[in-house]
Protein backbone atom coordinates (compact mmCIF):
# COMPACT_ATOMS: atom_id res chain seq x y z
CA UNK A 1 0.00 0.00 0.00
CA UNK A 2 1.40 3.38 -1.00
CA UNK A 3 1.75 6.25 1.43
CA UNK A 4 -0.93 8.21 -0.44
CA UNK A 5 -3.50 5.50 0.38
CA UNK A 6 -3.85 6.86 3.95
CA UNK A 7 -7.10 8.60 2.98
CA UNK A 8 -8.93 5.35 2.17
CA UNK A 9 -7.14 2.82 4.37
CA UNK A 10 -9.60 2.82 7.29
CA UNK A 11 -12.81 2.96 5.22
CA UNK A 12 -11.59 0.30 2.79
CA UNK A 13 -10.50 -2.05 5.57
CA UNK A 14 -14.12 -2.22 6.78
CA UNK A 15 -15.42 -3.56 3.45
CA UNK A 16 -12.58 -5.56 1.91
CA UNK A 17 -13.36 -9.22 1.36
CA UNK A 18 -11.18 -12.13 2.49
CA UNK A 19 -7.73 -11.86 0.89
CA UNK A 20 -8.78 -8.69 -1.01
CA UNK A 21 -6.15 -5.99 -0.95
CA UNK A 22 -5.97 -2.28 -1.70
CA UNK A 23 -3.80 -1.60 -4.74
CA UNK A 24 -4.10 2.13 -5.50
CA UNK A 25 -6.19 5.16 -4.65
CA UNK A 26 -6.59 8.87 -5.25
CA UNK A 27 -8.90 11.72 -4.36
CA UNK A 28 -11.26 12.42 -7.24
CA UNK A 29 -13.87 14.98 -8.19
CA UNK A 30 -16.45 14.99 -10.93
CA UNK A 31 -15.52 17.70 -13.46
CA UNK A 32 -18.44 20.10 -12.99
CA UNK A 33 -21.38 19.85 -10.64
CA UNK A 34 -23.93 19.72 -13.45
CA UNK A 35 -22.53 16.35 -14.51
CA UNK A 36 -23.13 14.71 -11.11
CA UNK A 37 -26.70 13.67 -11.78
CA UNK A 38 -25.91 12.73 -15.40
CA UNK A 39 -23.07 10.43 -14.42
CA UNK A 40 -25.17 8.81 -11.75
CA UNK A 41 -27.97 8.17 -14.26
CA UNK A 42 -25.56 6.78 -16.87
CA UNK A 43 -23.81 4.53 -14.37
CA UNK A 44 -27.10 3.02 -13.23
CA UNK A 45 -27.17 1.23 -16.61
CA UNK A 46 -23.79 -0.44 -16.09
CA UNK A 47 -24.27 -4.04 -15.02
CA UNK A 48 -22.59 -4.88 -11.73
CA UNK A 49 -22.33 -1.42 -10.20
CA UNK A 50 -23.82 -1.35 -6.74
CA UNK A 51 -24.69 2.08 -5.37
CA UNK A 52 -24.59 2.16 -1.60
CA UNK A 53 -24.98 5.74 -0.41
CA UNK A 54 -25.58 8.46 -2.99
CA UNK A 55 -25.95 12.14 -2.25
CA UNK A 56 -29.31 13.42 -1.06
CA UNK A 57 -29.88 15.20 -4.36
CA UNK A 58 -29.65 11.90 -6.27
CA UNK A 59 -26.20 12.42 -7.71
CA UNK A 60 -22.69 11.32 -6.90
CA UNK A 61 -20.88 13.31 -4.20
CA UNK A 62 -18.82 16.19 -5.62
CA UNK A 63 -15.67 15.06 -3.77
CA UNK A 64 -14.75 11.40 -3.61
CA UNK A 65 -11.93 9.00 -2.88
CA UNK A 66 -11.44 6.31 -5.52
CA UNK A 67 -9.79 3.05 -4.50
CA UNK A 68 -8.76 0.10 -6.62
CA UNK A 69 -8.48 -3.32 -5.04
CA UNK A 70 -7.43 -6.51 -6.74
CA UNK A 71 -11.16 -7.18 -7.37
CA UNK A 72 -13.12 -3.91 -7.43
CA UNK A 73 -13.16 -0.18 -7.98
CA UNK A 74 -14.60 1.57 -4.92
CA UNK A 75 -15.96 5.12 -4.69
CA UNK A 76 -16.17 6.71 -1.25
CA UNK A 77 -17.59 10.08 -0.26
CA UNK A 78 -14.76 12.33 0.92
CA UNK A 79 -14.89 13.95 4.36
CA UNK A 80 -13.96 17.58 4.97
CA UNK A 81 -10.51 16.38 6.02
CA UNK A 82 -9.96 14.43 2.79
CA UNK A 83 -10.50 10.96 4.24
CA UNK A 84 -12.85 8.37 2.77
CA UNK A 85 -16.22 8.26 4.53
CA UNK A 86 -19.18 6.25 3.30
CA UNK A 87 -18.97 3.82 0.41
CA UNK A 88 -20.90 5.28 -2.52
CA UNK A 89 -20.40 2.64 -5.20
CA UNK A 90 -18.54 -0.59 -5.85
CA UNK A 91 -17.73 -1.84 -9.33
CA UNK A 92 -16.39 -5.32 -10.08
CA UNK A 93 -13.15 -5.04 -12.03
CA UNK A 94 -14.70 -7.34 -14.67
CA UNK A 95 -17.09 -4.51 -15.58
CA UNK A 96 -14.24 -2.13 -16.42
CA UNK A 97 -12.88 -2.05 -19.97
CA UNK A 98 -10.01 0.41 -19.33
CA UNK A 99 -8.85 3.53 -17.54
CA UNK A 100 -6.93 6.35 -19.14
CA UNK A 101 -5.58 9.79 -18.46
CA UNK A 102 -7.08 12.51 -20.60
CA UNK A 103 -5.21 15.29 -22.40
CA UNK A 104 -7.42 17.98 -20.95
CA UNK A 105 -6.54 19.47 -17.64
CA UNK A 106 -6.61 22.87 -16.04
CA UNK A 107 -4.82 24.95 -13.49
CA UNK A 108 -6.94 25.64 -10.44
CA UNK A 109 -5.35 28.50 -8.50
CA UNK A 110 -1.79 27.11 -8.43
CA UNK A 111 -2.71 23.42 -8.58
CA UNK A 112 -2.76 21.44 -11.82
CA UNK A 113 -5.88 19.27 -12.08
CA UNK A 114 -5.46 16.01 -14.01
CA UNK A 115 -8.43 14.48 -15.83
CA UNK A 116 -8.91 10.74 -16.23
CA UNK A 117 -11.68 8.36 -17.22
CA UNK A 118 -12.82 4.84 -16.44
CA UNK A 119 -14.62 3.14 -19.31
CA UNK A 120 -17.05 0.35 -18.48
CA UNK A 121 -17.78 -2.71 -20.61
CA UNK A 122 -20.93 -1.13 -22.08
CA UNK A 123 -18.97 1.90 -23.27
CA UNK A 124 -20.06 4.29 -20.49
CA UNK A 125 -17.26 6.64 -19.36
CA UNK A 126 -16.90 7.99 -15.85
CA UNK A 127 -14.74 11.11 -16.19
CA UNK A 128 -12.99 12.29 -13.04
CA UNK A 129 -10.32 14.80 -12.09
CA UNK A 130 -7.72 14.92 -9.34
CA UNK A 131 -4.89 17.17 -8.26
CA UNK A 132 -2.87 14.04 -7.40
CA UNK A 133 -1.07 13.16 -10.64
CA UNK A 134 0.82 10.26 -9.04
CA UNK A 135 -2.40 8.88 -7.57
CA UNK A 136 -4.14 9.14 -10.93
CA UNK A 137 -1.29 7.32 -12.65
CA UNK A 138 -1.33 4.61 -9.95
CA UNK A 139 -5.11 4.14 -10.25
CA UNK A 140 -5.05 4.02 -14.07
CA UNK A 141 -2.15 1.54 -14.01
CA UNK A 142 -3.80 -0.62 -11.34
CA UNK A 143 -7.09 -0.80 -13.22
CA UNK A 144 -5.49 -1.53 -16.57
CA UNK A 145 -3.20 -4.13 -15.01
CA UNK A 146 -6.25 -6.02 -13.78
CA UNK A 147 -8.56 -5.68 -16.76
CA UNK A 148 -5.86 -6.64 -19.25
CA UNK A 149 -4.54 -9.57 -17.21
C-alpha positions as CSV (number, residue, x, y, z in Angstrom):
1,X,0.0,0.0,0.0
2,X,1.4,3.4,-1.0
3,X,1.8,6.3,1.4
4,X,-0.9,8.2,-0.4
5,X,-3.5,5.5,0.4
6,X,-3.8,6.9,3.9
7,X,-7.1,8.6,3.0
8,X,-8.9,5.4,2.2
9,X,-7.1,2.8,4.4
10,X,-9.6,2.8,7.3
11,X,-12.8,3.0,5.2
12,X,-11.6,0.3,2.8
13,X,-10.5,-2.1,5.6
14,X,-14.1,-2.2,6.8
15,X,-15.4,-3.6,3.5
16,X,-12.6,-5.6,1.9
17,X,-13.4,-9.2,1.4
18,X,-11.2,-12.1,2.5
19,X,-7.7,-11.9,0.9
20,X,-8.8,-8.7,-1.0
21,X,-6.1,-6.0,-1.0
22,X,-6.0,-2.3,-1.7
23,X,-3.8,-1.6,-4.7
24,X,-4.1,2.1,-5.5
25,X,-6.2,5.2,-4.7
26,X,-6.6,8.9,-5.2
27,X,-8.9,11.7,-4.4
28,X,-11.3,12.4,-7.2
29,X,-13.9,15.0,-8.2
30,X,-16.4,15.0,-10.9
31,X,-15.5,17.7,-13.5
32,X,-18.4,20.1,-13.0
33,X,-21.4,19.9,-10.6
34,X,-23.9,19.7,-13.4
35,X,-22.5,16.4,-14.5
36,X,-23.1,14.7,-11.1
37,X,-26.7,13.7,-11.8
38,X,-25.9,12.7,-15.4
39,X,-23.1,10.4,-14.4
40,X,-25.2,8.8,-11.7
41,X,-28.0,8.2,-14.3
42,X,-25.6,6.8,-16.9
43,X,-23.8,4.5,-14.4
44,X,-27.1,3.0,-13.2
45,X,-27.2,1.2,-16.6
46,X,-23.8,-0.4,-16.1
47,X,-24.3,-4.0,-15.0
48,X,-22.6,-4.9,-11.7
49,X,-22.3,-1.4,-10.2
50,X,-23.8,-1.3,-6.7
51,X,-24.7,2.1,-5.4
52,X,-24.6,2.2,-1.6
53,X,-25.0,5.7,-0.4
54,X,-25.6,8.5,-3.0
55,X,-25.9,12.1,-2.3
56,X,-29.3,13.4,-1.1
57,X,-29.9,15.2,-4.4
58,X,-29.7,11.9,-6.3
59,X,-26.2,12.4,-7.7
60,X,-22.7,11.3,-6.9
61,X,-20.9,13.3,-4.2
62,X,-18.8,16.2,-5.6
63,X,-15.7,15.1,-3.8
64,X,-14.7,11.4,-3.6
65,X,-11.9,9.0,-2.9
66,X,-11.4,6.3,-5.5
67,X,-9.8,3.1,-4.5
68,X,-8.8,0.1,-6.6
69,X,-8.5,-3.3,-5.0
70,X,-7.4,-6.5,-6.7
71,X,-11.2,-7.2,-7.4
72,X,-13.1,-3.9,-7.4
73,X,-13.2,-0.2,-8.0
74,X,-14.6,1.6,-4.9
75,X,-16.0,5.1,-4.7
76,X,-16.2,6.7,-1.2
77,X,-17.6,10.1,-0.3
78,X,-14.8,12.3,0.9
79,X,-14.9,13.9,4.4
80,X,-14.0,17.6,5.0
81,X,-10.5,16.4,6.0
82,X,-10.0,14.4,2.8
83,X,-10.5,11.0,4.2
84,X,-12.8,8.4,2.8
85,X,-16.2,8.3,4.5
86,X,-19.2,6.3,3.3
87,X,-19.0,3.8,0.4
88,X,-20.9,5.3,-2.5
89,X,-20.4,2.6,-5.2
90,X,-18.5,-0.6,-5.8
91,X,-17.7,-1.8,-9.3
92,X,-16.4,-5.3,-10.1
93,X,-13.2,-5.0,-12.0
94,X,-14.7,-7.3,-14.7
95,X,-17.1,-4.5,-15.6
96,X,-14.2,-2.1,-16.4
97,X,-12.9,-2.0,-20.0
98,X,-10.0,0.4,-19.3
99,X,-8.9,3.5,-17.5
100,X,-6.9,6.3,-19.1
101,X,-5.6,9.8,-18.5
102,X,-7.1,12.5,-20.6
103,X,-5.2,15.3,-22.4
104,X,-7.4,18.0,-20.9
105,X,-6.5,19.5,-17.6
106,X,-6.6,22.9,-16.0
107,X,-4.8,25.0,-13.5
108,X,-6.9,25.6,-10.4
109,X,-5.4,28.5,-8.5
110,X,-1.8,27.1,-8.4
111,X,-2.7,23.4,-8.6
112,X,-2.8,21.4,-11.8
113,X,-5.9,19.3,-12.1
114,X,-5.5,16.0,-14.0
115,X,-8.4,14.5,-15.8
116,X,-8.9,10.7,-16.2
117,X,-11.7,8.4,-17.2
118,X,-12.8,4.8,-16.4
119,X,-14.6,3.1,-19.3
120,X,-17.0,0.3,-18.5
121,X,-17.8,-2.7,-20.6
122,X,-20.9,-1.1,-22.1
123,X,-19.0,1.9,-23.3
124,X,-20.1,4.3,-20.5
125,X,-17.3,6.6,-19.4
126,X,-16.9,8.0,-15.8
127,X,-14.7,11.1,-16.2
128,X,-13.0,12.3,-13.0
129,X,-10.3,14.8,-12.1
130,X,-7.7,14.9,-9.3
131,X,-4.9,17.2,-8.3
132,X,-2.9,14.0,-7.4
133,X,-1.1,13.2,-10.6
134,X,0.8,10.3,-9.0
135,X,-2.4,8.9,-7.6
136,X,-4.1,9.1,-10.9
137,X,-1.3,7.3,-12.6
138,X,-1.3,4.6,-10.0
139,X,-5.1,4.1,-10.3
140,X,-5.1,4.0,-14.1
141,X,-2.2,1.5,-14.0
142,X,-3.8,-0.6,-11.3
143,X,-7.1,-0.8,-13.2
144,X,-5.5,-1.5,-16.6
145,X,-3.2,-4.1,-15.0
146,X,-6.3,-6.0,-13.8
147,X,-8.6,-5.7,-16.8
148,X,-5.9,-6.6,-19.3
149,X,-4.5,-9.6,-17.2
